[in-house]
């Protein structure tokens, strides 16, 4: 038997209702009407069963017959209405699909009810966060969810995150910069200049979320004998880069400029991956020999790592929003000793002692 693909596509929808659940089904009016006609043997009885008017059910059945180009119902005067063979097959197919999908639908419905239950919980809060990629921030999202603070994190470049904050598209922006004394100050100031252009005069406060170790992610055991960034300028190694606008890319470009070099001097400069995890994966599968990234991303994949410097990962937020319950909850969570223990247990990370707010102008010194 040759199986034919239906010319019609399936779209799923759901409803929010106060009434008790009708079961783990994805309900569709057509199949409800066909089932009612099959059970009751007439359109009028089917309409009563569904709490609809005869005119509505009749009209909908005719509309679907025109849509399919086939009859769904047949009846003769004095006889019960019944489904055509096509109508029977259509209803059978729907019942088969429903029975197979019931467990998944039950799980999905439970997830949706939990999510919407949070919306009706006055003690729960959602915070929009645009941030440069960071493994600890993902861990923090899981940590605070139990307390009713839900972080809607959108990972992007640090500059993109700060732009979203400046334009009011995010409540919090995450970005990072080397700590003073860890890299040449000229390089550090080039990064800070770009951040200042987006943050100063924006009435922003800052929180140092954590400090993290940055370096070269390399193959296990360092078989290529890499020692640092300088080696990459020899042209003998394949590099994997981060996209334009990310803090890691900003650092690399500032470092190259400080050395009097450009991306043309770095083999693989145009090869980009969207996150530290993706950079580590590129090295793991042999697509690159080295990439600039986090110690945590390297260690979690069993890769080698050459430490270069420590940087602060920072959260910026509008001063005008500090009275909002969601931001208050964020500040409290960042000062939680339990969180400090958790982040201290992440390879390549260390917590900041107080997690208190400071004017962003002080952070960008």
Order of alpha helices (4+ residues) and beta strands (2+ residues): alpha-alpha-alpha-beta-beta-alpha-beta-alpha-beta-alpha-beta-alpha-beta-alpha-beta-alpha-beta-alpha-beta-alpha-beta-alpha-alpha-beta-beta-alpha
